[in-house]
């Protein structure tokens, strides 16, 4: 028996993005957090409307939005940048990870925790 084939998207990604392959802003990575504003969604494409509605439920990362909608991350970034340009969403950069942990501070915290037991 053969496994059923996954259904292909009805609309190709280049059609969804209007033929663009790069966002108008280069501020998105997969961990960028996105939040919707209260801007009305009338006139948005179905994909952009779904993105905005998803983000109204709370902050989501770009990777989460792409997964929820079943879109490639590159397409998601292009559409999200359009939504930032129109004021429908706000993007928050990820917090950079610390280069080096402060071992002395961590040791003091560990010592304090041990003293409590």
URMO-V804987 format. One record per backbone hydrogen bond with DSSP energy under -0.5 kcal/mol. CO is the residue of the C=O (numbers start at 1). NH is the residue of the N-H. Records with the same first field share a line. If there is no record, write none. Layout:
CO=NH / NH
This chain:
12=15 / 16
13=17
14=19
15=18
17=20
29=32
30=63
32=62
33=92
34=60
35=90
41=44
45=49
46=50
47=51
48=52
49=53
50=54
51=55
52=56
53=57
54=57
55=36 / 58
60=34
61=65
62=66
63=67
64=68
65=69
66=70 / 71
72=76
73=77
74=78
75=79
76=80
77=81
78=82
79=83
80=84
81=85
82=86
83=88 / 89
84=87
88=37
90=35
92=33
94=96
101=103
102=106
103=107
104=108
105=109
106=110
107=111
108=112
109=113
110=114
111=115
112=116
113=116 / 117
114=117
